[in-house]
Amino acid sequence: EDDPSIPTTEWLVVVDASLKPPKRVGTLELTDHRPRHLAVRINDVKIRSEAIAPLALFATVDALVQRGYRRIAWRVLEPTDAALAEATGFALEGVLRKYCIEDGCSRDARLYS
């Protein structure tokens, strides 16, 4: 049996239902999922269409809020993801300085919720 105190990771498939037939257009990763604490972190958003991305993210957050989730966070590295987070109502909590190293350079991450 699954231990509810251990965080899990889940992938959500994003489908554009306006297309005939409906078509898969991307994925969202929910990580550090802690249902017992009603908390989750969005980790990886891969959606092909910039027009669909805000709608998919908003629908995901709305579904989580409807289920009673109290904390939905997103740690981002890329400016495009930061813009998407802000466009869908996330608030910047802070900047994690020197969060990781890519190509020999330190990178900051932004934490939104």
Secondary structure, 3 states (H helix, E strand, C coil): CCCCCCCEEEEEEEEECCCCCCEEEEEEEEEEEEHHHCEEEEEEEEECCCCCHHHHHHHHHHHHHHCCCCEEEEEECCHHHHHHHHHCCCCEEEEEEEEEEECCEEEEEEEEC
